[in-house]
């Protein structure tokens, strides 16, 4: 198994997320139903209600 290393772009995104400049959001999308469920969000707590 190889070690996973973050590249420079991933580190730059991580720094921007930590500074609250950008957000990372994970969604579970069901195209058949037309629904999307929030799975995770980082740096968008004020803009997106917490997943339940």
C-alpha distances in whole Angstrom, upper triangle without the diagonal:
4,7,9,13,16,18,22,23,21,22,26,25,24,27,30,29,29,32,33,34,32,30,27,28,26,29,28,31,33,35,37,38,38,37,34,33,31,28,27,29,29,32,34,35,39,39,37,38,35,33,35
4,6,9,13,15,18,20,18,19,22,23,22,24,27,26,27,30,31,31,29,28,25,27,25,28,28,31,33,35,37,39,38,37,34,32,31,28,27,28,27,30,32,34,37,37,36,37,35,33,35
4,6,10,12,16,18,15,16,20,20,19,21,24,23,23,27,28,29,27,26,23,25,24,27,28,30,33,35,37,38,38,36,33,31,29,26,25,26,24,27,30,31,35,35,33,35,32,31,33
4,7,10,13,14,12,13,16,16,15,18,21,20,20,24,25,25,23,22,20,21,21,24,25,27,30,32,35,36,35,33,30,28,26,23,22,22,21,24,26,28,31,31,30,32,29,28,31
4,6,10,11,9,10,13,14,13,16,18,18,19,21,23,23,21,21,19,21,21,24,26,28,32,33,36,37,36,34,31,29,27,24,22,22,21,23,26,28,31,31,30,32,30,29,32
4,7,8,6,6,10,10,10,12,15,15,16,18,20,19,18,18,16,19,19,22,24,27,30,31,35,35,34,32,29,27,25,23,20,20,18,20,23,25,28,28,27,29,28,27,30
4,6,5,6,9,10,11,13,14,15,17,19,20,19,18,18,17,20,21,24,26,28,31,32,36,37,35,33,30,29,27,25,22,22,20,21,24,26,29,28,28,31,30,30,33
4,5,5,6,9,10,11,12,14,15,17,18,17,16,18,17,20,22,25,28,29,33,34,37,38,36,34,31,30,28,26,23,22,20,20,23,26,28,28,28,31,30,30,34
4,5,5,6,9,10,11,12,14,15,17,15,13,15,14,17,19,22,25,26,30,30,34,35,32,31,28,27,25,23,21,19,17,18,20,24,26,25,25,28,27,28,31
4,5,5,6,9,10,10,12,14,15,14,13,13,12,15,16,20,22,24,28,29,32,33,31,29,26,25,22,20,18,17,15,16,18,21,24,23,23,26,25,25,28
4,5,5,6,9,10,10,12,14,14,13,14,13,17,19,22,25,27,31,32,36,36,34,32,28,27,24,22,19,18,15,16,19,21,24,24,24,27,25,26,29
4,5,5,6,9,10,11,12,11,11,13,13,17,19,22,25,27,31,32,36,36,33,31,28,27,24,23,20,18,15,15,18,21,22,22,23,26,25,26,30
4,5,5,6,9,10,11,9,8,9,9,13,15,19,22,24,27,28,32,32,30,28,24,23,20,19,16,14,12,12,14,17,19,19,20,22,22,23,26
4,5,5,6,9,10,10,9,10,9,13,15,19,22,24,28,30,33,33,31,28,25,23,20,19,15,13,10,11,14,16,19,19,19,22,21,22,25
4,5,5,6,9,9,9,11,12,16,18,22,25,27,31,33,36,36,33,31,27,26,23,21,18,16,12,11,15,17,19,20,21,23,22,24,27
4,5,5,6,5,6,8,10,14,17,20,24,26,30,31,34,34,31,29,25,24,21,20,17,14,11,9,12,15,17,17,18,21,21,23,26
4,5,5,6,5,6,7,11,14,17,21,23,27,28,32,31,29,26,22,21,18,17,13,11,7,6,9,12,14,14,15,18,17,19,22
4,5,8,8,9,10,14,17,20,23,26,30,32,35,34,32,29,25,24,20,19,15,12,9,7,11,13,15,16,17,19,18,20,23
4,6,8,10,12,16,19,22,26,28,32,33,37,36,33,31,27,25,22,21,18,14,11,8,11,13,14,16,17,20,20,22,25
4,6,7,10,13,17,20,23,25,29,30,34,33,30,27,24,22,19,19,15,12,9,5,8,10,11,12,14,17,17,19,23
4,7,10,13,17,20,24,25,29,30,33,33,30,28,24,23,20,20,17,14,11,8,10,13,13,13,15,18,19,21,25
4,7,10,14,16,20,22,25,26,30,29,26,24,21,20,17,17,14,11,9,7,8,12,13,12,13,17,17,19,23
4,6,10,13,17,18,22,23,27,26,23,21,17,17,13,14,11,7,6,5,6,9,11,10,11,14,14,15,19
4,7,10,14,16,20,21,25,24,22,19,15,14,11,11,8,6,5,7,8,11,13,12,11,14,14,14,18
4,7,10,12,16,18,21,20,18,15,12,11,8,8,6,4,6,9,8,10,13,11,10,12,11,11,15
4,7,10,13,15,19,18,16,14,10,9,6,5,5,6,9,12,12,13,16,14,12,13,12,11,14
4,6,10,12,15,14,13,10,6,6,5,5,7,9,12,15,14,15,17,15,12,13,12,10,13
4,7,10,12,12,11,8,6,5,6,6,10,12,16,19,17,18,20,18,15,15,14,12,13
4,6,9,9,8,6,4,6,9,10,13,15,18,21,19,20,22,19,16,17,17,14,16
4,5,5,6,5,6,9,12,13,16,18,22,24,22,23,25,22,19,20,19,16,17
4,5,5,7,8,12,15,16,19,21,24,26,24,26,27,24,21,22,22,20,21
4,6,8,11,13,17,18,22,24,27,29,27,28,30,27,24,24,24,21,22
4,5,9,11,15,17,20,22,26,28,26,26,27,24,21,21,22,19,19
4,7,10,14,16,19,20,24,26,23,24,25,22,19,19,20,18,19
4,7,10,13,16,17,21,23,20,21,22,19,16,16,17,14,15
4,7,9,12,13,17,19,17,18,19,16,13,14,14,12,13
4,6,9,11,15,18,15,15,17,15,12,11,11,8,10
4,6,8,11,14,12,12,14,12,9,9,8,6,9
4,7,11,14,13,13,16,15,11,11,9,7,9
4,7,10,10,10,14,13,10,11,8,7,10
4,7,6,7,10,10,8,9,8,9,12
4,6,7,10,11,10,12,10,12,15
4,6,8,9,10,12,12,14,17
4,5,5,6,9,10,12,15
4,6,6,7,7,10,13
4,6,7,9,13,15
4,7,10,12,15
4,6,9,12
4,6,9
4,6
4
